[in-house]
Amino acid sequence: MTSASVNRVTPMYINHVLIRSKDLTAMTTFLVEVIGLRNGDRPGFRFPGAWLYSDGRPIVHLVGADASDEEQAAYLGDNTLEGRGAVDHVALAGADYEQLLTRLRRHGAAYSERTVPASREHQVFVEGPEGLKLELLFAEDKTPYPS
């Protein structure tokens, strides 16, 4: 193996985000009804959770934050909510700007918007349960974000 092949960067992408939630129902409802993800198939784990889909892919995995759930601790390694690193927000490529704003307003969700001139992106930041912050990213003209 040459040093050039060792140092070559292999393209990667984020497959999914796992969120531990103290209120699984509220978090699932927010992500489905406000953000627009779809609740879908999830493997038969023996602890509560949900897999939420976008465009046929399970991009958000939710599990309950239950320190007493031994099955979950055995599978995930532990049940702590601390010490995982501070993540400010997760960004999702937005699909329909007007539908998103309609859902946000209907549910009274706190959000803010801004356009980033250098990258020609329009950002919608949404506050969710338990301090979750999501960014929905659109093209500058508020059309779907290019994939």
N, CA and C atoms as a LAMMPS dump frame, in Angstrom:
ITEM: TIMESTEP
0
ITEM: NUMBER OF ATOMS
441
ITEM: BOX BOUNDS ff ff ff
-5.0000000000000000e+02 5.0000000000000000e+02
-5.0000000000000000e+02 5.0000000000000000e+02
-5.0000000000000000e+02 5.0000000000000000e+02
ITEM: ATOMS id mol type element x y z
1 1 1 N 0.849 -1.172 0
2 1 2 C 0 0 0
3 1 3 C 0.896 1.237 0
4 2 1 N 0.656 2.123 -0.93
5 2 2 C 1.475 3.332 -1.017
6 2 3 C 0.938 4.413 -0.083
7 3 1 N 1.792 5.391 0.201
8 3 2 C 1.33 6.487 1.065
9 3 3 C 0.235 7.289 0.382
10 4 1 N 0.255 7.35 -0.954
11 4 2 C -0.8 8.073 -1.681
12 4 3 C -2.149 7.39 -1.487
13 5 1 N -2.173 6.044 -1.511
14 5 2 C -3.457 5.355 -1.341
15 5 3 C -3.939 5.419 0.106
16 6 1 N -3.016 5.464 1.058
17 6 2 C -3.399 5.574 2.463
18 6 3 C -4 6.949 2.742
19 7 1 N -3.465 7.977 2.113
20 7 2 C -3.912 9.345 2.356
21 7 3 C -5.087 9.768 1.486
22 8 1 N -5.51 8.919 0.564
23 8 2 C -6.636 9.262 -0.304
24 8 3 C -7.918 9.307 0.528
25 9 1 N -8.726 10.312 0.302
26 9 2 C -9.979 10.47 1.034
27 9 3 C -11.088 9.757 0.277
28 10 1 N -11.737 8.822 0.951
29 10 2 C -12.87 8.116 0.373
30 10 3 C -14.127 8.923 0.647
31 11 1 N -14.945 9.175 -0.379
32 11 2 C -16.173 9.946 -0.137
33 11 3 C -17.064 9.266 0.899
34 12 1 N -17.608 10.066 1.798
35 12 2 C -18.52 9.569 2.822
36 12 3 C -19.734 10.472 2.87
37 13 1 N -20.794 9.976 3.477
38 13 2 C -21.987 10.776 3.713
39 13 3 C -22.608 10.304 5.011
40 14 1 N -23.43 11.147 5.604
41 14 2 C -24.103 10.754 6.838
42 14 3 C -25.262 9.845 6.475
43 15 1 N -25.264 8.643 7.025
44 15 2 C -26.308 7.659 6.762
45 15 3 C -27.529 7.912 7.623
46 16 1 N -27.305 8.174 8.909
47 16 2 C -28.413 8.477 9.816
48 16 3 C -27.88 9.146 11.078
49 17 1 N -28.797 9.704 11.825
50 17 2 C -28.5 10.293 13.125
51 17 3 C -29.354 9.558 14.145
52 18 1 N -28.769 9.14 15.266
53 18 2 C -29.527 8.509 16.34
54 18 3 C -29.724 9.542 17.443
55 19 1 N -30.974 9.737 17.828
56 19 2 C -31.31 10.688 18.884
57 19 3 C -31.922 9.919 20.046
58 20 1 N -31.342 10.088 21.236
59 20 2 C -31.931 9.519 22.451
60 20 3 C -32.888 10.56 23.013
61 21 1 N -34.121 10.159 23.214
62 21 2 C -35.14 11.124 23.619
63 21 3 C -35.796 10.724 24.931
64 22 1 N -35.978 11.711 25.803
65 22 2 C -36.685 11.476 27.064
66 22 3 C -38.182 11.328 26.833
67 23 1 N -38.699 11.912 25.751
68 23 2 C -40.119 11.812 25.405
69 23 3 C -40.217 11.384 23.948
70 24 1 N -40.176 10.076 23.746
71 24 2 C -40.154 9.493 22.409
72 24 3 C -41.374 9.898 21.584
73 25 1 N -42.535 9.954 22.219
74 25 2 C -43.756 10.324 21.505
75 25 3 C -43.678 11.766 21.006
76 26 1 N -43.276 12.688 21.874
77 26 2 C -43.181 14.1 21.475
78 26 3 C -42.14 14.297 20.379
79 27 1 N -41 13.625 20.495
80 27 2 C -39.943 13.774 19.495
81 27 3 C -40.393 13.205 18.151
82 28 1 N -41.025 12.027 18.179
83 28 2 C -41.515 11.421 16.94
84 28 3 C -42.567 12.313 16.292
85 29 1 N -43.505 12.801 17.086
86 29 2 C -44.562 13.673 16.564
87 29 3 C -43.967 14.924 15.925
88 30 1 N -43.009 15.549 16.583
89 30 2 C -42.365 16.744 16.037
90 30 3 C -41.709 16.445 14.693
91 31 1 N -40.921 15.383 14.637
92 31 2 C -40.176 15.093 13.416
93 31 3 C -41.08 14.661 12.264
94 32 1 N -42.208 14.035 12.581
95 32 2 C -43.138 13.605 11.534
96 32 3 C -44.07 14.75 11.129
97 33 1 N -44.764 15.322 12.094
98 33 2 C -45.801 16.304 11.767
99 33 3 C -45.26 17.691 11.444
100 34 1 N -44.182 18.097 12.081
101 34 2 C -43.649 19.439 11.86
102 34 3 C -42.581 19.433 10.769
103 35 1 N -41.623 18.522 10.869
104 35 2 C -40.521 18.496 9.912
105 35 3 C -40.909 17.783 8.618
106 36 1 N -41.749 16.753 8.705
107 36 2 C -42.208 16.085 7.492
108 36 3 C -41.56 14.749 7.187
109 37 1 N -40.852 14.166 8.166
110 37 2 C -40.313 12.823 7.957
111 37 3 C -41.448 11.814 8.045
112 38 1 N -41.19 10.583 7.617
113 38 2 C -42.205 9.531 7.644
114 38 3 C -41.774 8.438 8.615
115 39 1 N -42.698 8.024 9.498
116 39 2 C -42.426 6.92 10.415
117 39 3 C -42.497 5.636 9.601
118 40 1 N -41.472 4.79 9.707
119 40 2 C -41.439 3.596 8.873
120 40 3 C -40.922 2.376 9.596
121 41 1 N -40.609 1.358 8.814
122 41 2 C -40.15 0.078 9.355
123 41 3 C -38.894 0.259 10.195
124 42 1 N -38.858 -0.526 11.265
125 42 2 C -37.719 -0.532 12.182
126 42 3 C -37.46 -1.98 12.556
127 43 1 N -36.195 -2.399 12.616
128 43 2 C -35.915 -3.771 13.043
129 43 3 C -36.546 -4.061 14.402
130 44 1 N -36.748 -5.312 14.71
131 44 2 C -37.44 -5.723 15.931
132 44 3 C -36.598 -5.644 17.183
133 45 1 N -36.027 -4.487 17.436
134 45 2 C -35.274 -4.302 18.676
135 45 3 C -36.212 -4.487 19.864
136 46 1 N -35.642 -4.904 20.997
137 46 2 C -36.472 -5.122 22.189
138 46 3 C -36.444 -3.918 23.123
139 47 1 N -36.386 -2.747 22.544
140 47 2 C -36.5 -1.496 23.297
141 47 3 C -37.208 -0.491 22.396
142 48 1 N -37.884 0.494 23.001
143 48 2 C -38.693 1.426 22.218
144 48 3 C -37.856 2.325 21.312
145 49 1 N -38.457 2.679 20.199
146 49 2 C -37.794 3.583 19.274
147 49 3 C -38.599 3.757 18.007
148 50 1 N -38.04 4.492 17.079
149 50 2 C -38.673 4.718 15.78
150 50 3 C -37.59 5.003 14.756
151 51 1 N -37.856 4.616 13.51
152 51 2 C -36.998 5.001 12.397
153 51 3 C -37.819 5.917 11.518
154 52 1 N -37.268 7.081 11.221
155 52 2 C -37.97 8.083 10.435
156 52 3 C -37.274 8.248 9.087
157 53 1 N -38.093 8.268 8.058
158 53 2 C -37.6 8.177 6.685
159 53 3 C -37.785 9.469 5.903
160 54 1 N -36.871 9.661 4.95
161 54 2 C -36.991 10.689 3.927
162 54 3 C -36.558 10.05 2.616
163 55 1 N -37.404 10.162 1.614
164 55 2 C -37.09 9.618 0.291
165 55 3 C -36.706 8.136 0.361
166 56 1 N -37.426 7.383 1.21
167 56 2 C -37.207 5.942 1.307
168 56 3 C -36.023 5.514 2.153
169 57 1 N -35.328 6.462 2.765
170 57 2 C -34.157 6.132 3.586
171 57 3 C -34.404 6.495 5.04
172 58 1 N -34.046 5.592 5.975
173 58 2 C -34.21 5.896 7.41
174 58 3 C -33.078 6.796 7.893
175 59 1 N -33.32 8.106 7.916
176 59 2 C -32.24 9.048 8.212
177 59 3 C -32.172 9.462 9.677
178 60 1 N -33.275 9.266 10.426
179 60 2 C -33.264 9.568 11.857
180 60 3 C -33.726 8.333 12.61
181 61 1 N -32.906 7.861 13.53
182 61 2 C -33.26 6.754 14.412
183 61 3 C -33.494 7.351 15.793
184 62 1 N -34.62 7.026 16.386
185 62 2 C -34.938 7.499 17.732
186 62 3 C -34.962 6.331 18.695
187 63 1 N -34.448 6.544 19.889
188 63 2 C -34.589 5.571 20.973
189 63 3 C -34.95 6.336 22.233
190 64 1 N -35.647 5.659 23.131
191 64 2 C -35.986 6.268 24.41
192 64 3 C -34.743 6.422 25.264
193 65 1 N -34.724 7.436 26.089
194 65 2 C -33.606 7.665 27.007
195 65 3 C -33.996 7.092 28.361
196 66 1 N -33.836 5.784 28.494
197 66 2 C -34.253 5.088 29.709
198 66 3 C -33.047 4.375 30.305
199 67 1 N -32.486 4.956 31.347
200 67 2 C -31.283 4.398 31.965
201 67 3 C -31.505 3.01 32.537
202 68 1 N -32.757 2.626 32.785
203 68 2 C -33.029 1.32 33.383
204 68 3 C -33.262 0.229 32.339
205 69 1 N -33.254 0.558 31.053
206 69 2 C -33.512 -0.428 29.999
207 69 3 C -32.223 -1.19 29.692
208 70 1 N -32.081 -2.379 30.297
209 70 2 C -30.861 -3.167 30.149
210 70 3 C -30.673 -3.675 28.724
211 71 1 N -31.757 -4.009 28.048
212 71 2 C -31.69 -4.481 26.662
213 71 3 C -31.091 -3.394 25.765
214 72 1 N -31.571 -2.186 25.944
215 72 2 C -31.063 -1.061 25.154
216 72 3 C -29.604 -0.786 25.487
217 73 1 N -29.265 -0.807 26.768
218 73 2 C -27.883 -0.56 27.181
219 73 3 C -26.945 -1.607 26.59
220 74 1 N -27.382 -2.854 26.57
221 74 2 C -26.551 -3.917 26.013
222 74 3 C -26.326 -3.704 24.517
223 75 1 N -27.348 -3.254 23.817
224 75 2 C -27.243 -3.074 22.368
225 75 3 C -26.445 -1.821 22.011
226 76 1 N -26.727 -0.712 22.686
227 76 2 C -26.087 0.565 22.342
228 76 3 C -24.794 0.826 23.102
229 77 1 N -24.511 0.027 24.105
230 77 2 C -23.289 0.208 24.87
231 77 3 C -23.506 0.829 26.228
232 78 1 N -24.458 1.729 26.329
233 78 2 C -24.848 2.322 27.602
234 78 3 C -26.115 3.136 27.365
235 79 1 N -26.607 3.752 28.408
236 79 2 C -27.831 4.547 28.291
237 79 3 C -27.628 5.995 28.693
238 80 1 N -26.396 6.439 28.728
239 80 2 C -26.141 7.798 29.188
240 80 3 C -26.548 8.837 28.153
241 81 1 N -26.966 9.991 28.648
242 81 2 C -27.252 11.121 27.768
243 81 3 C -26.095 12.114 27.77
244 82 1 N -25.071 11.828 28.532
245 82 2 C -23.938 12.744 28.68
246 82 3 C -22.701 12.171 28
247 83 1 N -21.778 13.061 27.659
248 83 2 C -20.468 12.635 27.196
249 83 3 C -20.382 12.183 25.759
250 84 1 N -21.325 12.554 24.932
251 84 2 C -21.302 12.141 23.528
252 84 3 C -20.773 13.236 22.612
253 85 1 N -20.385 14.345 23.159
254 85 2 C -19.944 15.469 22.341
255 85 3 C -21.1 16.414 22.094
256 86 1 N -20.795 17.674 21.996
257 86 2 C -21.843 18.677 21.801
258 86 3 C -22.099 18.867 20.313
259 87 1 N -23.298 18.581 19.885
260 87 2 C -23.718 18.806 18.504
261 87 3 C -24.682 19.982 18.532
262 88 1 N -24.39 21.02 17.773
263 88 2 C -25.256 22.199 17.769
264 88 3 C -26.551 21.938 17.011
265 89 1 N -26.44 21.385 15.798
266 89 2 C -27.638 21.111 15.016
267 89 3 C -27.337 20.064 13.954
268 90 1 N -28.399 19.534 13.378
269 90 2 C -28.31 18.591 12.262
270 90 3 C -28.998 19.257 11.082
271 91 1 N -28.371 19.228 9.913
272 91 2 C -28.942 19.852 8.718
273 91 3 C -29.497 18.78 7.784
274 92 1 N -30.713 19.027 7.317
275 92 2 C -31.363 18.148 6.348
276 92 3 C -31.613 18.942 5.074
277 93 1 N -31.465 18.306 3.929
278 93 2 C -31.786 18.962 2.664
279 93 3 C -33.293 19.134 2.579
280 94 1 N -33.733 20.362 2.405
281 94 2 C -35.159 20.648 2.332
282 94 3 C -35.719 20.327 0.957
283 95 1 N -37.007 19.956 0.923
284 95 2 C -37.64 19.594 -0.342
285 95 3 C -38.692 20.607 -0.775
286 96 1 N -39.559 21.017 0.139
287 96 2 C -40.652 21.92 -0.224
288 96 3 C -40.744 23.036 0.81
289 97 1 N -40.2 24.172 0.471
290 97 2 C -40.101 25.31 1.385
291 97 3 C -41.471 25.758 1.884
292 98 1 N -42.422 25.953 0.986
293 98 2 C -43.744 26.453 1.38
294 98 3 C -44.473 25.465 2.286
295 99 1 N -44.39 24.166 1.976
296 99 2 C -45.024 23.16 2.844
297 99 3 C -44.399 23.174 4.228
298 100 1 N -43.075 23.303 4.282
299 100 2 C -42.393 23.355 5.576
300 100 3 C -42.904 24.537 6.395
301 101 1 N -42.937 25.729 5.799
302 101 2 C -43.402 26.901 6.542
303 101 3 C -44.847 26.742 6.99
304 102 1 N -45.681 26.139 6.172
305 102 2 C -47.076 25.893 6.56
306 102 3 C -47.132 25.006 7.795
307 103 1 N -46.344 23.916 7.807
308 103 2 C -46.332 23.013 8.965
309 103 3 C -45.782 23.714 10.203
310 104 1 N -44.715 24.472 10.036
311 104 2 C -44.122 25.18 11.177
312 104 3 C -45.125 26.138 11.801
313 105 1 N -45.805 26.895 10.976
314 105 2 C -46.784 27.867 11.487
315 105 3 C -47.984 27.17 12.119
316 106 1 N -48.465 26.101 11.487
317 106 2 C -49.623 25.375 12.015
318 106 3 C -49.336 24.824 13.408
319 107 1 N -48.114 24.371 13.636
320 107 2 C -47.75 23.772 14.925
321 107 3 C -47.127 24.781 15.885
322 108 1 N -47.018 26.025 15.468
323 108 2 C -46.436 27.047 16.338
324 108 3 C -44.973 26.799 16.659
325 109 1 N -44.256 26.167 15.751
326 109 2 C -42.848 25.838 15.981
327 109 3 C -41.986 27.092 15.861
328 110 1 N -41.027 27.214 16.763
329 110 2 C -40.085 28.333 16.712
330 110 3 C -39.076 28.086 15.598
331 111 1 N -38.902 29.084 14.724
332 111 2 C -37.931 28.933 13.645
333 111 3 C -37.367 30.292 13.257
334 112 1 N -36.225 30.249 12.59
335 112 2 C -35.612 31.462 12.051
336 112 3 C -35.031 31.119 10.688
337 113 1 N -34.84 32.149 9.873
338 113 2 C -34.331 31.938 8.522
339 113 3 C -33.185 32.89 8.233
340 114 1 N -32.316 32.464 7.325
341 114 2 C -31.281 33.354 6.815
342 114 3 C -30.75 32.781 5.505
343 115 1 N -30.202 33.656 4.702
344 115 2 C -29.58 33.248 3.447
345 115 3 C -28.08 33.462 3.577
346 116 1 N -27.313 32.494 3.114
347 116 2 C -25.856 32.563 3.157
348 116 3 C -25.38 32.99 1.769
349 117 1 N -24.956 34.243 1.608
350 117 2 C -24.635 34.751 0.271
351 117 3 C -23.528 33.973 -0.44
352 118 1 N -22.479 33.634 0.261
353 118 2 C -21.341 32.978 -0.386
354 118 3 C -21.695 31.604 -0.943
355 119 1 N -22.571 30.877 -0.268
356 119 2 C -22.9 29.515 -0.716
357 119 3 C -24.227 29.443 -1.459
358 120 1 N -24.962 30.555 -1.506
359 120 2 C -26.257 30.609 -2.194
360 120 3 C -27.24 29.599 -1.604
361 121 1 N -27.229 29.506 -0.272
362 121 2 C -28.123 28.596 0.45
363 121 3 C -29.085 29.398 1.315
364 122 1 N -30.291 28.879 1.453
365 122 2 C -31.275 29.468 2.363
366 122 3 C -31.5 28.464 3.49
367 123 1 N -31.343 28.915 4.732
368 123 2 C -31.425 28.046 5.903
369 123 3 C -32.673 28.364 6.709
370 124 1 N -33.348 27.301 7.145
371 124 2 C -34.463 27.436 8.08
372 124 3 C -34.074 26.627 9.311
373 125 1 N -33.874 27.306 10.442
374 125 2 C -33.529 26.641 11.692
375 125 3 C -34.795 26.468 12.516
376 126 1 N -35.012 25.24 13.003
377 126 2 C -36.233 24.911 13.732
378 126 3 C -35.856 24.373 15.107
379 127 1 N -36.521 24.891 16.142
380 127 2 C -36.314 24.42 17.509
381 127 3 C -37.306 23.299 17.803
382 128 1 N -36.807 22.175 18.313
383 128 2 C -37.66 21.029 18.606
384 128 3 C -37.642 20.662 20.075
385 129 1 N -38.264 19.552 20.415
386 129 2 C -38.295 19.086 21.805
387 129 3 C -36.885 18.828 22.336
388 130 1 N -36.731 18.977 23.633
389 130 2 C -35.499 18.638 24.348
390 130 3 C -34.28 19.396 23.831
391 131 1 N -34.492 20.586 23.259
392 131 2 C -33.378 21.394 22.776
393 131 3 C -32.857 20.998 21.407
394 132 1 N -33.531 20.097 20.714
395 132 2 C -33.109 19.691 19.373
396 132 3 C -33.191 20.888 18.434
397 133 1 N -32.14 21.103 17.655
398 133 2 C -32.166 22.155 16.637
399 133 3 C -31.863 21.515 15.292
400 134 1 N -32.769 21.734 14.333
401 134 2 C -32.594 21.225 12.98
402 134 3 C -32.452 22.386 12.016
403 135 1 N -31.657 22.172 10.994
404 135 2 C -31.546 23.123 9.893
405 135 3 C -32.119 22.447 8.656
406 136 1 N -33.062 23.099 8.005
407 136 2 C -33.583 22.63 6.729
408 136 3 C -32.968 23.537 5.68
409 137 1 N -32.244 22.938 4.76
410 137 2 C -31.427 23.688 3.82
411 137 3 C -32.059 23.671 2.435
412 138 1 N -32.182 24.854 1.843
413 138 2 C -32.745 25.018 0.506
414 138 3 C -31.754 25.795 -0.351
415 139 1 N -31.971 25.769 -1.66
416 139 2 C -31.207 26.644 -2.538
417 139 3 C -31.604 28.085 -2.214
418 140 1 N -30.792 29.039 -2.633
419 140 2 C -31.042 30.446 -2.314
420 140 3 C -32.432 30.904 -2.752
421 141 1 N -32.937 30.36 -3.861
422 141 2 C -34.268 30.749 -4.346
423 141 3 C -35.384 29.939 -3.688
424 142 1 N -35.041 29.19 -2.642
425 142 2 C -35.972 28.411 -1.819
426 142 3 C -36.552 27.198 -2.549
427 143 1 N -35.876 26.758 -3.585
428 143 2 C -36.224 25.504 -4.245
429 143 3 C -35.503 24.379 -3.512
430 144 1 N -35.841 23.105 -3.815
431 144 2 C -35.175 21.997 -3.119
432 144 3 C -33.653 22.098 -3.21
433 145 1 N -33.022 21.718 -2.126
434 145 2 C -31.562 21.757 -2.069
435 145 3 C -31.001 20.743 -3.056
436 146 1 N -30.006 21.139 -3.846
437 146 2 C -29.446 20.194 -4.827
438 146 3 C -28.817 18.981 -4.151
439 147 1 N -29.049 17.822 -4.715
440 147 2 C -28.466 16.602 -4.119
441 147 3 C -27.15 16.253 -4.756
